[in-house]
Amino acid sequence: MFVDVVKITVKSGDGGNGAVSFHREKYVQAGGPDGGDGGKGGNIVFIADDSSSTLVDFRYKKKFIAENGQNGGTKRCTGKSAPDVIIKLPRGTLVRENESGRLIADISGDESVVICKGGKGGKGNAHFATSTRQAPRFAKPGFLGEELKLTLELKLLADVGLVGFPNVGKSSLISVVSAAKPQIANYHFTTLTPVLGVIKTTESSYVMADIPGLVEGASDGVGLGHAFLRHVERCRLIVHIVDVSGCEGRCPKDDFEKINTELARFSEELSARPQIVVANKSDIATEEQISDFKQFIENNTEFPFYTISAATQNGLQALLDCIEETLPKLPPIKSYEAEPLSLVELEEREKAKRAFKIEKLESDYFMVDAPFLLPIIRVANMDDYESLQYLQRVLRSSGIIDALEEAGINENDTVAIFDFEFSYVR
């Protein structure tokens, strides 16, 4: 099964919490704080994998979650950092955000790409000892990991793309010039998935892609073309194959113009890509048909023109020589640059991380929904004055106290944050 677009969810690990601990040793009094730092959460990492050419595996597993870092320990021991989750993608996969469509990465090179960074570990209480605060009974929670909903879109990497109407001989051509074994039969849409073949030359090699047959209206989703036009976008050279014999009852000139129209409608950049026009099935065409089509191409375009028969292999060597001479003159396979967030978007996302909601349930009872407070509440020591002071500073700096006052909170009203409740005092 060929799958080239999937949606997945990834989440990096949270950092471990810092530890609250005090040194205990025989004959050592007041050893002081020795709580260690939390470990780092695991990253989500994407790498290119040449052994796969489809995203079918991601239809069955759509969530990838990294482990959290371990909490800090006594004796200033740092918690163990969590391992990274390494996800292998077919080379040529584009990674986009679902909501905005922003391109995050193009997995085409050999380097790995960190998509979600794991949260940093929180600091243990050993970091907060001062001359006036010699026994801090609080530590910092670990930072939360990142979570993203992504769209993976595969665009195959090929030097040469074969395009044309169904049953014009694209599969026959690639089966003859390479070791690829596409399905070949005398009916339309025999090829339902793109097929890659490697053509070896005397000095190098290149990759040729057989793109499933396009039809008129392909750029609007007609036939199979709309699903596979994306795979032509990276090709450095387009080999446009036309059935010059007209055995399907179509006019070769119309076929040529219709396919180029669909390429232009899909992408202006794609329509400007270098082309080689190939008149196939010359073994069953008349000399008049071949001459008429050749004159049409020469009068209306500057594309090189070759006449071949994939069935009898007549004229194939001249075509391959032309491709071999043309490719070194062309730019490398197209790669896509990641789209960074603007300063405004970065600010908006930082605000979203600190977002909260206040709901007045009764006249004297307020509930605060603030996900960013969960790790802080989890490690807060309610019996320690300094720990409560830190929590109060966070509530004030985040704007929660101001929002409660705007909502009409009064002295001794109850405020609930998760499982923690306290009475409001001005």
Buried (B, 14 or more C-beta within 10 A) or exposed (E): EBBBEBEBEBBBBBBBBBBBBBBEEEEEEEEEBBBBBBBBBBBBBBBBBEEBBBBBBBEEEEEBBBBBBBBBBBEBBBBBBBEBBEBBBBBBBBBBBEEEEBBBBBBBEEEBBEBBBBBBBBBBBBBBBEEEEEEBBBBBBBBBBBEBEBBBBBBBBBBBBBBBBBBBBBBBBBBBBBEBEBEBEEEBEBBBBBBBBBBEEEEEEBBBBBBBBBBBBBBEEEBBBBBBBBBBBBBBBBBBBBBBBBEBEBBBBEBBBBBBBBBBBBBEEBBEBBBBBBBBBBEBBEEEBBEEBBEBBEEEBEBBBBBBBBBEEEBBEEBBEBBBEBBEEEEEBBEBEEEEBEEEEEEEEEEEEBEBEBEBEEEEBBBBEBEBBEBBBEBBBEEBEBBBEBBEEBBEEBEBBEBBEEEEBEEEBBBBBBEBEBEBEE
